[in-house]
Amino acid sequence: MSELIIRPLACIDGNSIEIALAGSLCIENAAELQQCLLAQAPQTGSIRLNLVELEAIDLAGLQVICSACRTMLGAGKTFSFAGKLPDTAKETLIKIGLQRQSSCKHNNELPCIWCGGAQ
């Protein structure tokens, strides 16, 4: 697997940021993404995560993303995906059974970002 590449990109509106990931998001490097998200969260009202170039993701990677979503929602901010989920993410979701979940108890029962918020 390739290493994880994290590219934070400021958005035009000044209140949101897009973070593009490429390579492999797994237990060995999930903490890198966690640190990036923790650093960006206080400075922005919205985080969009772009996983289009992600080659692999495991449960640890999914957990970091779900935790970031929950943290942002708890602070009254938004967290979403930019673009489509790569097949590797969809395959991991199927393997862990998350595709059966349709709403998120942490987001006022709105669609889960994995199951309803991404194309």
C-alpha positions in Angstrom: 0.0 0.0 0.0 1.1 3.5 -0.6 1.6 6.1 2.1 -1.1 8.6 3.1 -1.0 12.1 1.5 -3.1 14.8 3.2 -3.7 18.1 1.3 -5.7 20.8 3.1 -7.1 23.3 0.7 -8.7 26.5 1.8 -12.0 27.3 0.2 -13.0 30.6 -1.3 -15.7 31.5 1.3 -13.1 31.7 4.1 -15.2 29.6 6.4 -14.6 26.1 5.0 -11.8 23.9 4.1 -11.5 20.9 1.9 -9.0 18.2 2.8 -8.0 15.8 0.0 -6.6 12.4 0.8 -4.6 10.1 -1.5 -3.0 6.8 -0.9 -3.8 4.5 2.0 -5.6 5.5 5.2 -5.0 2.7 7.7 -4.2 2.0 11.3 -0.5 2.8 10.7 -1.3 6.4 9.7 -4.8 7.2 10.8 -3.3 9.4 13.6 -1.9 11.7 10.9 -5.4 12.5 9.6 -6.7 12.8 13.1 -4.1 15.5 13.9 -4.8 17.4 10.7 -8.6 17.4 11.4 -8.1 18.5 15.0 -5.8 21.3 13.9 -8.3 22.5 11.2 -11.6 22.1 13.2 -11.3 25.2 15.5 -10.4 27.4 12.5 -13.3 26.6 10.2 -17.1 26.2 10.1 -17.1 23.4 7.6 -14.8 20.6 6.6 -15.2 18.7 3.3 -13.2 15.6 2.9 -12.2 14.5 -0.6 -11.5 10.8 -0.8 -11.5 10.4 -4.6 -7.8 9.5 -4.7 -7.9 7.2 -1.7 -6.5 3.7 -2.6 -7.3 1.9 0.6 -9.0 2.5 3.9 -9.5 0.3 7.0 -11.6 0.4 10.1 -9.2 2.8 11.9 -9.5 5.2 9.0 -13.3 5.0 9.1 -13.3 5.6 12.8 -11.1 8.8 12.5 -13.5 10.2 9.9 -16.6 9.3 11.9 -15.1 10.9 15.0 -14.3 14.1 13.1 -17.8 14.3 11.8 -19.2 13.8 15.3 -16.8 16.5 16.7 -17.7 19.0 14.1 -21.5 18.4 14.5 -21.1 18.7 18.3 -19.5 22.1 17.8 -22.4 23.2 15.5 -20.3 22.9 12.4 -20.6 20.8 9.3 -18.6 17.9 7.9 -19.2 16.3 4.5 -17.6 14.6 1.6 -16.6 16.3 -1.7 -17.0 14.1 -4.8 -17.8 10.4 -4.9 -16.6 7.8 -2.5 -14.0 5.5 -4.0 -14.8 1.8 -4.5 -12.3 1.0 -1.8 -14.3 2.9 0.8 -17.5 1.4 -0.3 -16.0 -2.1 0.0 -14.8 -1.4 3.5 -18.3 -0.1 4.5 -19.8 -3.3 3.2 -17.3 -5.5 5.0 -18.1 -3.9 8.3 -21.9 -3.8 7.7 -22.2 0.0 7.9 -24.1 0.2 4.6 -27.1 -1.1 6.5 -27.3 2.1 8.6 -29.3 4.9 7.1 -29.2 7.6 9.7 -26.8 8.9 12.3 -27.9 9.3 15.9 -25.3 12.0 16.4 -26.6 14.1 13.5 -30.3 14.4 14.5 -31.1 11.2 12.7 -30.1 12.8 9.4 -28.5 10.5 6.8 -25.1 9.1 7.8 -22.3 10.8 5.8 -21.2 7.4 4.7 -24.6 5.9 3.8 -26.5 8.9 2.6 -24.3 11.9 2.3 -21.9 10.7 -0.3 -22.6 9.7 -3.9 
